[in-house]
Amino acid sequence: MGKTQRRVVKRLNFFFVCIIMAPMLLCGCSLFHEGHRAKSTFVEANVFFGQGDYEASLTKYQQIIEKYPTVADRVLFEMGIIYAYAGNAQKDYQKSLECFQQLINDHPQSGYRKDSEMMIFNINNIIVKDQTIATQQAQIEALRLEVQNRRGELIALQKKLEALEQELNSKENAIITLKNEVFVLKNGPADKILIEKKDRRLTLIAKGKVLKTYQIALGGNPIGPKERQGDNKTPEGTYVIDSRNRDSRYYLSLHISYPNEKDKKRAKQLGVSPGGDIMIHGIKNGFSWVGDLHTGVDWTKGCIAVTDEEIEEIDRLVPNGTIVEIRP
């Protein structure tokens, strides 16, 4: 494998590692229980993928699709990703395309439909560009042999070779640009979290573009900014994510830097403690089965709550230091 091709494979590997982490809980309430029962098998499949045993991962997904047909759309999507993954030595773009196309045909209302259409578009582009690169590499090699056999034309052929290499590099740069745009739009990382209390909405933003939005639950006394410890209010203001806890009583949590200086000053004027421990977190351990229904009531002590699957995704897309703006 040539140096150029290795660079392409490396970048494809980066692209698909990002995409494989994207699937989340998209099924509706009617499919929730079956999806929950399949969760352990999904975990096993993901473990095999992380270990590089792609055949075993695909076998697990096949077991899921046979035993839990209502989550077939998610299974087809993740199988399509594995078949197209650049790190898979037995990758098969055709099988990947078949998985995504079957998802679109058999599950037209699936939340994975748009992502599948995007993957089909990108894989077809990659196939075309791979073919172009392979053709140009063959041309370059042929020119090198010709230079060796025809010493008298060395200078002219060398210029032609350089022109082809420049064209190849230009096409590679175009591929990189396309992948970076897809990555930013689909996977972040986010550079800002916007929380709108009135709309019960959390939005991840990267370079001014919306990556993803989530419905949230707030503190049990949500109107107005947090003033003191125990008031069950969610803060309002600008903060940052300054740490995270993967052993949280609420599945997983990202700590917000409340109180800021304004909060401390207000609490001092009131003669009270401003409180603390404000997090973005999942559902309380043992109650993950509630899922999206948790947003029907503001149940936290001032934190911002999402589902367990959603906090996993937010954790992947939001690094420490990310700005958090909380609006009324």
C-alpha positions in Angstrom: 0.0 0.0 0.0 1.5 3.4 -1.0 2.0 6.4 1.2 -0.9 8.2 -0.3 -3.3 5.3 0.1 -2.2 4.8 3.7 -3.1 8.5 4.4 -6.5 7.9 2.8 -7.1 4.8 4.9 -6.1 6.6 8.0 -8.5 9.4 7.4 -11.3 7.0 6.5 -10.6 5.2 9.8 -11.0 8.5 11.7 -14.2 9.3 9.9 -15.9 6.0 10.6 -14.7 5.8 14.3 -16.6 9.1 14.8 -19.7 7.9 13.0 -19.8 4.5 14.8 -20.3 6.4 18.1 -23.2 8.5 16.9 -26.2 6.0 17.1 -28.4 6.7 20.1 -31.9 5.8 21.3 -34.1 7.0 18.5 -37.0 4.4 18.7 -40.4 5.5 20.0 -42.2 4.5 23.2 -43.8 1.4 21.5 -40.4 -0.1 20.8 -38.8 0.9 24.1 -39.1 -2.4 26.0 -37.7 -4.5 23.2 -34.9 -2.1 22.6 -34.1 -2.2 26.3 -34.0 -6.0 26.3 -31.6 -5.9 23.3 -29.3 -3.4 25.1 -26.9 -6.1 26.5 -26.4 -7.6 23.1 -25.7 -4.2 21.6 -23.1 -3.7 24.3 -21.5 -7.0 23.4 -21.4 -6.1 19.8 -19.8 -2.8 20.5 -17.2 -4.5 22.8 -16.2 -6.8 19.9 -16.0 -3.8 17.6 -13.7 -2.0 20.0 -11.5 -5.1 20.2 -11.2 -5.2 16.4 -13.2 -8.5 16.1 -15.6 -7.2 13.4 -16.8 -10.6 12.4 -18.0 -11.4 15.9 -19.6 -7.9 16.2 -21.5 -8.6 13.0 -22.6 -12.0 14.3 -24.0 -10.3 17.4 -25.9 -7.8 15.4 -27.4 -10.6 13.3 -28.6 -12.3 16.5 -30.2 -9.0 17.5 -32.0 -8.6 14.2 -33.4 -12.2 14.4 -34.5 -11.9 18.0 -35.6 -8.3 18.2 -36.9 -7.3 14.7 -38.3 -4.0 16.0 -34.8 -2.6 16.4 -33.7 -3.8 12.9 -33.2 -0.3 11.7 -30.5 0.5 14.3 -28.9 -2.9 13.7 -28.8 -2.4 9.9 -27.3 1.1 10.4 -24.5 -0.2 12.7 -23.8 -3.2 10.5 -23.5 -0.8 7.5 -20.9 1.2 9.5 -18.8 -1.9 10.3 -18.8 -3.1 6.7 -17.6 0.3 5.6 -15.1 0.9 8.5 -11.6 1.5 7.2 -10.0 -0.4 10.0 -11.9 -3.6 9.0 -9.5 -5.6 6.9 -12.5 -7.4 5.4 -14.5 -4.2 4.8 -17.1 -4.5 2.0 -18.5 -1.2 0.7 -21.2 -3.1 -1.3 -22.5 -4.9 1.8 -22.5 -1.6 3.6 -24.5 0.0 0.9 -26.9 -2.9 0.9 -27.5 -2.5 4.7 -28.2 1.2 4.4 -30.5 0.7 1.4 -32.4 -2.1 3.2 -32.9 0.3 6.2 -34.3 3.0 3.9 -36.5 0.5 2.0 -37.8 -1.5 5.0 -38.0 1.3 7.6 -38.9 4.6 5.8 -39.9 6.3 9.0 -36.8 5.4 11.0 -34.8 8.0 12.7 -31.7 6.5 11.0 -33.0 7.1 7.5 -31.3 10.5 7.0 -28.0 9.3 8.4 -28.2 6.2 6.1 -28.8 8.4 3.1 -25.8 10.5 4.1 -23.7 7.4 4.5 -24.7 6.1 1.0 -23.8 9.5 -0.5 -20.4 9.5 1.2 -19.5 5.9 0.5 -20.3 6.3 -3.2 -18.1 9.4 -3.2 -15.3 7.5 -1.4 -15.6 4.6 -3.9 -15.3 7.0 -6.9 -12.4 8.9 -5.4 -10.6 5.6 -4.4 -11.0 4.5 -8.0 -9.6 7.8 -9.2 -6.7 7.7 -6.8 -5.9 4.0 -7.8 -6.0 5.0 -11.5 -3.7 7.9 -11.0 -1.3 5.9 -8.9 -1.2 3.3 -11.7 -0.4 6.1 -14.1 2.3 7.5 -11.9 3.9 4.0 -11.6 3.7 3.5 -15.4 5.4 6.9 -15.8 8.2 5.9 -13.4 8.9 2.8 -15.5 8.9 4.8 -18.7 11.4 7.2 -17.2 13.7 4.3 -16.5 13.4 2.9 -20.0 13.6 6.2 -21.8 16.4 8.2 -20.4 16.2 10.7 -23.2 12.7 11.8 -22.2 13.4 11.9 -18.4 12.9 15.7 -17.9 9.5 15.8 -19.8 8.2 12.7 -18.1 9.3 13.9 -14.7 7.3 17.1 -15.2 4.2 15.1 -16.2 4.7 12.9 -13.1 4.8 16.0 -10.8 1.7 17.4 -12.4 -0.2 14.1 -11.7 1.1 14.0 -8.1 -0.1 17.6 -7.6 -3.5 16.7 -9.0 -3.7 13.7 -6.7 -2.8 15.8 -3.6 -5.5 18.3 -4.6 -8.1 15.5 -4.7 -7.0 14.2 -1.4 -7.3 17.6 0.1 -10.9 17.9 -1.2 -11.7 14.5 0.4 -10.2 15.7 3.7 -12.3 18.9 3.6 -15.5 17.0 2.9 -14.9 14.6 5.8 -14.1 17.5 8.2 -17.3 19.3 7.2 -19.3 16.1 7.8 -17.6 15.5 11.1 -18.2 19.1 12.4 -21.8 19.0 11.4 -22.6 15.5 12.7 -20.2 14.9 15.6 -18.7 18.1 17.0 -16.9 18.5 19.2 -19.2 21.1 20.6 -17.7 24.5 21.7 -20.9 25.7 23.4 -23.9 24.3 25.3 -27.0 26.5 25.2 -29.7 25.7 27.8 -33.1 27.4 27.3 -35.1 26.9 30.5 -38.4 28.1 29.2 -38.3 25.7 26.3 -36.8 22.8 28.3 -34.1 22.5 25.6 -30.4 21.9 25.5 -28.5 22.6 22.3 -24.9 21.6 21.3 -23.2 24.1 19.1 -20.0 23.9 17.1 -18.6 27.0 15.3 -22.0 28.6 15.3 -23.8 25.6 13.9 -26.3 23.4 15.8 -25.1 19.8 16.2 -28.0 18.4 18.3 -30.8 19.4 20.5 -32.3 17.5 23.5 -35.4 17.9 25.7 -34.5 18.3 29.3 -35.9 18.3 32.8 -34.9 21.1 35.3 -35.0 21.7 39.0 -38.4 21.3 40.7 -38.6 25.1 41.2 -37.5 26.2 37.7 -38.5 29.8 37.4 -35.8 32.4 38.1 -32.1 32.0 38.8 -30.7 29.8 41.6 -30.0 32.0 44.6 -29.3 29.7 47.5 -28.6 26.1 48.5 -31.7 24.0 48.6 -34.0 26.3 46.5 -34.3 23.6 43.8 -33.7 26.2 41.1 -31.6 25.8 38.0 -29.0 28.6 37.6 -29.0 31.2 34.9 -25.8 32.7 33.5 -22.6 31.7 31.8 -20.5 28.8 33.1 -18.1 26.1 31.8 -17.9 22.3 32.0 -15.1 21.8 34.5 -15.3 18.1 35.3 -17.3 14.9 34.8 -18.2 11.9 36.9 -18.6 8.5 35.2 -19.6 6.9 38.5 -22.5 9.2 39.2 -25.7 8.3 41.0 -27.4 9.6 37.9 -25.6 7.3 35.5 -23.0 9.9 34.2 -22.7 13.6 34.9 -20.9 16.7 33.6 -20.2 19.3 36.3 -21.1 23.0 35.6 -18.9 25.7 37.2 -21.8 27.2 39.3 -21.6 29.4 41.3 -19.8 32.1 39.3 -18.7 35.4 40.7 -22.1 37.0 40.1 -23.9 34.1 41.9 -21.5 34.4 44.9 -22.0 38.1 45.2 -25.8 37.7 45.1 -25.7 35.0 47.8 -23.4 37.1 50.0 -25.8 40.0 49.8 -28.7 37.7 50.8 -26.6 36.2 53.6 -27.0 32.7 52.3 -24.9 29.9 50.8 -25.2 29.8 46.9 -25.1 26.0 46.9 -23.3 24.0 44.2 -23.1 20.6 42.5 -25.0 21.6 39.4 -24.7 19.0 36.8 -25.9 17.9 33.4 -26.7 14.2 34.1 -28.7 11.2 33.2 -31.6 9.4 35.0 -31.2 8.2 38.5 -29.6 4.8 38.7 -32.3 2.0 38.6 -34.8 4.2 36.7 -33.3 4.3 33.2 -36.4 2.5 31.9 -38.3 5.8 32.3 -36.5 7.1 29.2 -37.9 10.2 27.5 -40.9 10.2 29.8 -38.7 11.8 32.5 -39.1 15.2 30.8 -42.8 15.3 31.7 -42.0 16.8 35.1 -39.1 19.0 36.5 -37.7 16.5 39.0 -34.1 17.5 39.8 -32.7 19.6 42.6 -31.5 22.2 40.2 -29.5 20.1 37.7 -30.3 19.6 34.0 -31.4 16.0 33.2 -31.4 14.0 29.9 -31.8 10.3 29.2 -28.8 7.9 29.9 -28.3 7.5 26.1 -28.3 11.2 25.6 -25.8 12.0 28.3 -23.5 9.4 26.8 -23.6 11.2 23.5 -23.2 14.6 25.2 -20.2 13.3 27.1 -18.5 12.2 23.8 -19.2 15.6 22.1 -18.5 18.0 24.9 -14.9 18.4 26.3 -14.0 20.0 29.6 -13.8 23.8 29.2 -16.9 24.0 27.0 -19.0 27.2 27.6 -22.4 26.6 29.1 -25.0 29.4 28.7 -28.2 29.0 30.6 -31.0 31.3 29.6 -34.3 31.9 31.5 
